Amino acid sequence: MSSSRPGAAPAPAPVPARGSMAPMGSGVGLMGSGHRRRLILRVGAWWAGIWLLWRMPAPAVTPAVAPAGAIDSSGTGTRSHLSVVIPARDEARTLPALLASLSAQVDPADETVVVDDHSTDRTAEVALGAGVAVVASAALPAGWTGKTWACHQGAAVATGGLLAFIDADVTLASDALRRLRAEHSAHGGMVSVQPFHLIERPYEALSAIANAVVLMGTGAFTGAPRRPGAVAFGPVLVMGREDYDLIGGHAHPEVRALVAEDIGMARQCRRLGRPVRVLAGRDVVSFRMYPGGPGQLVEGWTKGLAYGARHTPPPLAAVIGLWVTGACLAAADGARVVGSVARRRPVPAGAAVAYGAWAAQVAWMLRRVGRFGVATSAAFPVPLAAFVALSVRSALVRARGRGAPWRGRAAPAV
């Protein structure tokens, strides 16, 4: 037993031997606690990505299509004839592929209507040459976007009880219309499909992360617990005529001025109790999103990213933010690995493992949303940086109260 004298200086605390465990509450312990928190953040963010895109159904392959004379789910009485409405502005290059994919599968009683939205190229000539109806768009009224005005005019002349609004840059598989009709027959309301993203030029891969995040933001593809999708997808929308008229169609005051009219229409459907079925295109519906060059890609994402983010439910936005944060941390890990290799120093194992785990997850995601290739997944910090930059640009444009330009027009700043 040690003894001490009153007033004597206290004995110095023992110094732990090298390699021994530091006492709880020491600086080393706090550092370890911080490391655990960072690890939990990274692991949680990685699993958030899995949850956000856990289930991505495409239009069903084998559901029975209601035979002629059967009651359909929209309540129109009999199986409805289909009217395909295609809004087209300067789409002479992309329109032929869609019209060719339609010609082999439309029924004789169905119709295809192309609305020429003041094109400066051969859009109308291409459509007429394919033997489909062409509507020359009237002057754009104040308070409308070009696309909503074109879709409204197409719906006004369409005669079918079932309406399919399809963007001109979409291509359909040989049985796509049958599958879309079957989905609507089974579920009613609105059926919406995000096309599978095809890549032909390197710059198009910059859309990779943005595409994945857009799908995350719908809330339609998450694991349990599940909730109704927050939005819909404009490239392919299928609705019964009665439901379209019920929600006010593209003419609704809360739809016609939107750059993302699909979000407004989905909101009106939910408000009136009509279901919204959101699907992934996979092998059924595809497109090249921005084939017109890098400038078109920047314009396209600028007009939509901030608007979509504003309409993502806050809890879902928080989970997406967690995933993006984790992806940025993994990108920093990749930079450490590259720096070590460049300096011929030992590669930090933890950083290499973390980067590899995120690259593998991004590869899994991108296989579900498009044909991006292994190189895009391995170099995911590049499209990640593009997504962040485009999101900031989109937010700044909206904050300044300006509409982002698109196809020679400024989209309304709403």
C-alpha positions in Angstrom: 0.0 0.0 0.0 1.4 3.4 -0.9 1.6 6.3 1.5 1.5 10.0 0.9 2.4 13.0 3.0 0.1 16.0 3.4 1.1 18.6 0.9 3.3 16.2 -1.1 3.0 16.5 -4.9 0.8 13.8 -6.4 2.6 10.9 -8.2 2.6 11.2 -12.0 0.0 9.0 -13.8 1.5 5.9 -15.3 2.2 6.0 -19.0 0.7 3.1 -21.0 3.2 0.9 -22.6 3.4 1.1 -26.4 0.7 -1.0 -27.9 -1.4 -1.2 -24.7 -5.1 -0.2 -24.7 -5.7 3.5 -23.8 -8.1 4.1 -20.9 -11.7 4.9 -21.6 -12.2 8.6 -22.1 -8.7 9.2 -23.4 -8.0 11.0 -26.6 -7.3 7.7 -28.4 -10.7 6.5 -27.2 -12.4 9.5 -28.6 -10.7 9.1 -31.9 -11.9 5.5 -32.0 -15.4 6.7 -31.3 -15.2 9.1 -34.2 -13.9 6.4 -36.5 -16.9 4.2 -35.5 -19.3 7.1 -36.3 -17.8 7.6 -39.7 -18.0 3.8 -40.4 -21.6 3.7 -39.3 -22.3 6.7 -41.6 -20.7 5.0 -44.6 -22.3 1.6 -44.0 -25.7 3.2 -43.5 -25.3 5.3 -46.7 -24.4 2.2 -48.7 -27.4 0.3 -47.5 -29.6 3.3 -48.2 -28.7 3.0 -51.8 -29.8 -0.6 -51.8 -33.1 0.2 -50.2 -33.8 3.1 -52.5 -33.7 0.9 -55.7 -34.5 -2.4 -54.2 -37.5 -3.2 -56.4 -37.8 -1.9 -60.0 -40.6 -3.7 -61.8 -40.9 -3.3 -65.6 -44.2 -3.6 -67.5 -45.3 -7.2 -66.9 -44.5 -9.8 -69.6 -47.4 -12.2 -69.2 -50.5 -10.5 -67.7 -53.7 -11.4 -69.5 -54.9 -8.6 -71.7 -58.6 -8.0 -71.5 -60.2 -9.4 -74.6 -62.4 -7.3 -76.9 -65.7 -6.6 -75.1 -64.3 -7.1 -71.6 -64.8 -4.5 -68.9 -61.7 -2.4 -68.4 -60.4 -0.9 -65.2 -61.1 2.7 -66.2 -64.8 2.1 -66.3 -65.3 3.0 -69.9 -67.4 -0.2 -70.5 -65.4 -2.1 -73.1 -61.8 -2.5 -74.0 -60.7 0.9 -75.2 -59.0 1.8 -78.5 -55.6 3.4 -78.0 -54.5 6.8 -79.1 -50.8 7.4 -79.0 -50.0 11.2 -78.7 -46.4 12.3 -79.5 -45.4 15.9 -78.7 -42.5 16.6 -81.1 -40.3 19.7 -81.4 -37.3 19.4 -83.8 -37.4 15.6 -83.5 -36.7 14.6 -87.1 -33.7 12.5 -86.1 -35.4 10.6 -83.2 -39.0 10.3 -84.4 -38.4 7.6 -87.1 -37.3 5.0 -84.5 -40.4 5.5 -82.4 -42.8 5.5 -85.3 -41.2 2.3 -86.7 -41.5 0.6 -83.3 -45.2 1.6 -83.1 -46.2 0.6 -86.6 -45.7 -3.1 -86.0 -47.9 -3.2 -82.9 -50.8 -0.7 -83.1 -54.1 -2.3 -83.7 -56.0 -1.2 -86.9 -58.5 0.7 -84.7 -55.8 2.5 -82.8 -54.3 5.8 -83.9 -51.0 7.7 -83.6 -51.1 11.5 -83.4 -47.9 13.6 -83.7 -48.2 17.2 -82.6 -45.6 19.3 -84.4 -44.6 21.9 -81.8 -43.3 24.6 -84.1 -40.3 22.5 -85.3 -37.6 24.1 -87.5 -36.6 20.7 -89.0 -38.4 18.0 -91.0 -40.4 16.7 -88.0 -43.8 17.1 -89.7 -42.6 15.6 -93.0 -41.1 12.6 -91.2 -44.4 12.0 -89.4 -46.5 12.3 -92.5 -44.2 10.0 -94.4 -44.8 7.3 -91.7 -48.6 7.6 -92.4 -49.6 9.0 -89.0 -51.8 12.0 -88.2 -50.0 15.3 -87.7 -51.4 18.3 -85.8 -49.6 21.6 -86.3 -49.5 23.3 -82.9 -51.2 26.6 -82.4 -49.3 29.5 -80.9 -48.1 28.8 -77.4 -50.4 30.6 -74.9 -49.0 32.4 -71.9 -48.7 30.2 -68.8 -48.1 26.9 -70.7 -45.0 25.0 -71.5 -44.5 23.8 -75.0 -44.9 20.1 -74.1 -48.1 20.5 -72.0 -49.7 22.6 -74.8 -48.7 20.0 -77.4 -50.1 17.1 -75.4 -53.3 19.0 -74.7 -53.8 19.6 -78.4 -53.1 16.0 -79.2 -55.5 14.7 -76.6 -58.2 17.1 -77.9 -58.2 15.4 -81.4 -57.5 11.9 -80.1 -60.5 9.5 -80.4 -59.3 6.6 -78.3 -60.6 5.7 -74.8 -57.1 5.0 -73.7 -54.4 7.7 -74.1 -50.6 7.1 -74.3 -48.4 10.1 -74.2 -45.0 9.1 -75.5 -41.9 11.4 -76.0 -40.5 11.4 -79.5 -37.1 10.1 -78.4 -38.5 6.9 -77.0 -38.2 3.5 -78.6 -40.6 0.6 -77.8 -40.0 -3.1 -77.7 -42.2 -5.2 -80.1 -44.7 -6.0 -77.3 -44.5 -2.7 -75.4 -48.0 -1.5 -76.2 -49.6 -4.8 -75.2 -47.7 -4.8 -71.9 -48.6 -1.1 -71.2 -52.3 -1.8 -72.0 -52.2 -4.8 -69.7 -50.7 -2.8 -66.9 -53.4 -0.2 -67.2 -56.1 -2.9 -67.5 -54.9 -4.4 -64.2 -54.3 -1.2 -62.2 -56.2 1.7 -63.8 -55.4 5.3 -63.1 -52.0 6.4 -64.5 -49.3 4.0 -65.7 -45.9 5.7 -66.0 -42.6 4.3 -67.3 -39.1 5.7 -67.0 -37.2 4.5 -70.2 -34.0 2.5 -70.0 -31.2 4.9 -70.8 -29.1 4.0 -73.9 -25.6 5.4 -74.4 -23.9 6.0 -77.7 -21.4 8.8 -77.0 -19.1 9.2 -74.0 -20.6 12.5 -72.7 -24.0 10.8 -72.2 -22.5 8.7 -69.3 -22.5 12.0 -67.3 -26.2 11.4 -66.8 -25.6 8.1 -64.9 -25.9 9.2 -61.3 -28.6 11.8 -62.1 -30.7 9.0 -63.7 -30.3 6.8 -60.6 -31.2 9.7 -58.2 -34.3 10.6 -60.2 -35.5 7.0 -59.8 -34.7 7.1 -56.1 -36.7 10.3 -55.8 -39.9 8.7 -56.9 -40.1 6.6 -53.8 -41.7 3.9 -56.1 -38.7 1.5 -56.0 -37.8 1.3 -52.4 -37.7 -1.8 -50.1 -40.1 -2.1 -47.2 -41.7 -0.1 -45.8 -43.2 0.9 -49.1 -45.3 4.0 -50.0 -47.0 5.3 -53.1 -44.7 6.8 -55.7 -44.2 10.6 -55.2 -44.0 11.4 -58.9 -44.5 9.9 -62.4 -42.4 9.9 -65.5 -43.2 12.1 -68.5 -41.6 10.1 -71.3 -44.4 7.4 -71.2 -47.8 8.1 -69.5 -50.9 5.9 -70.1 -54.3 6.9 -68.9 -57.9 6.2 -69.6 -59.8 9.1 -71.2 -62.2 9.4 -68.3 -59.4 9.6 -65.8 -57.5 12.1 -67.9 -60.6 14.4 -68.1 -61.3 13.9 -64.4 -57.9 15.3 -63.3 -58.1 18.1 -65.9 -55.4 16.7 -68.2 -52.5 18.8 -69.2 -54.8 21.9 -69.1 -55.1 21.8 -65.3 -53.8 25.1 -63.8 -51.4 23.2 -61.6 -50.0 21.2 -64.6 -49.9 23.3 -67.7 -47.1 25.6 -66.6 -44.8 22.9 -65.2 -41.5 21.9 -66.7 -42.2 18.5 -65.0 -45.8 18.0 -65.9 -45.6 14.4 -64.9 -45.2 15.4 -61.3 -48.3 17.7 -61.5 -50.4 15.0 -63.1 -49.4 12.4 -60.6 -50.3 14.8 -57.8 -53.8 15.4 -59.3 -54.3 11.6 -59.7 -53.5 11.0 -56.0 -55.6 14.0 -54.9 -58.6 12.4 -56.6 -57.9 8.9 -55.5 -56.7 7.5 -58.8 -53.7 5.1 -58.6 -50.3 5.9 -60.1 -48.3 2.9 -61.2 -44.6 3.7 -61.7 -42.4 1.3 -63.7 -38.8 1.0 -65.0 -38.3 0.6 -68.8 -35.7 -2.2 -68.7 -36.2 -4.2 -72.0 -39.6 -2.7 -72.8 -39.1 1.1 -73.2 -35.8 2.8 -73.9 -34.3 6.2 -75.1 -31.2 8.2 -75.6 -31.9 11.0 -73.1 -29.9 13.8 -74.6 -28.4 12.9 -78.0 -28.0 16.5 -79.1 -24.7 17.1 -77.3 -23.3 18.2 -73.9 -25.2 21.5 -74.1 -28.5 19.7 -74.4 -27.6 17.5 -71.5 -26.8 20.5 -69.3 -30.0 22.3 -70.4 -32.2 19.2 -69.8 -31.0 18.5 -66.3 -31.0 22.2 -65.3 -34.6 22.5 -66.1 -35.7 19.6 -64.0 -33.4 18.6 -61.1 -34.2 21.4 -58.7 -37.9 21.1 -59.4 -37.9 17.4 -58.8 -35.9 17.8 -55.6 -38.5 20.3 -54.3 -41.3 17.8 -54.8 -39.5 14.8 -53.2 -41.0 14.0 -49.7 -38.6 15.2 -47.0 -38.0 11.8 -45.4 -37.1 10.3 -48.8 -34.9 13.4 -49.7 -33.0 12.8 -46.4 -32.3 9.2 -47.3 -31.2 10.2 -50.8 -29.0 12.9 -49.2 -27.4 10.3 -47.0 -26.6 8.1 -50.1 -25.1 11.1 -52.0 -23.0 12.0 -48.9 -21.7 8.4 -48.7 -20.9 8.4 -52.4 -18.9 11.6 -52.1 -16.9 10.1 -49.2 -16.2 7.0 -51.3 -15.1 9.3 -54.2 -12.6 10.9 -51.7 -11.4 7.4 -50.8 -10.8 6.8 -54.5 -8.8 10.0 -54.7 -6.6 8.7 -51.8 -6.0 5.4 -53.6 -5.1 7.1 -56.8 -2.8 9.5 -55.0 -1.0 6.7 -53.2 -0.5 4.8 -56.5 0.8 7.9 -58.2 3.3 8.5 -55.4 4.3 4.9 -55.3 3.2 4.6 -51.6 1.3 1.7 -50.0 -2.4 1.8 -50.9 -4.6 2.5 -47.8 -6.6 -0.8 -47.6 -9.6 0.7 -46.0 -10.0 3.4 -48.7 -9.6 0.8 -51.4 -12.3 -1.5 -49.9 -14.7 1.4 -49.4 -14.2 2.6 -53.0 -14.7 -0.9 -54.3 -17.9 -1.4 -52.4 -19.4 1.8 -53.8 -18.2 1.1 -57.3 -19.9 -2.3 -57.1 -23.1 -0.8 -55.8 -23.1 1.8 -58.6 -22.6 -0.9 -61.1 -25.7 -2.8 -59.7 -27.7 0.4 -59.9 -26.7 1.4 -63.4 -27.5 -2.0 -64.8 -31.1 -1.4 -63.6 -31.4 2.1 -65.1 -29.4 2.1 -68.3 -26.7 0.7 -70.5 -23.8 2.6 -69.0 -21.0 0.1 -69.0 -18.4 -1.0 -66.4 -16.1 2.0 -67.0 -18.8 4.4 -65.9 -19.3 2.5 -62.6 -15.6 2.2 -62.0 -15.2 5.9 -62.5 -18.4 6.9 -60.7 -17.0 10.1 -59.1 -17.1 11.7 -62.6 -20.9 11.4 -63.1 -21.3 12.0 -59.4 -19.5 15.3 -59.8 -21.7 16.1 -62.8 -24.8 15.4 -60.8 -23.8 17.7 -58.0 -22.8 20.5 -60.4 -26.0 20.2 -62.4 -28.1 20.2 -59.2 -26.4 23.4 -58.0 -26.8 25.0 -61.4 -30.5 24.0 -61.4 -31.1 25.4 -57.9 -29.4 28.7 -58.8 -31.5 29.1 -61.9 -34.7 28.5 -59.9 -33.5 30.8 -57.0 -33.0 33.7 -59.5 -36.6 33.2 -60.7 -35.6 32.4 -64.2 -36.8 29.6 -66.4 -34.1 27.3 -67.7 -33.9 27.4 -71.5 -35.0 24.3 -73.3 -35.2 23.8 -77.1 -35.1 27.5 -77.8 -37.7 28.5 -75.1 -37.3 29.5 -71.5 -39.3 27.2 -69.2 -41.6 29.0 -66.8 -40.0 29.8 -63.5 -42.5 28.0 -61.3 
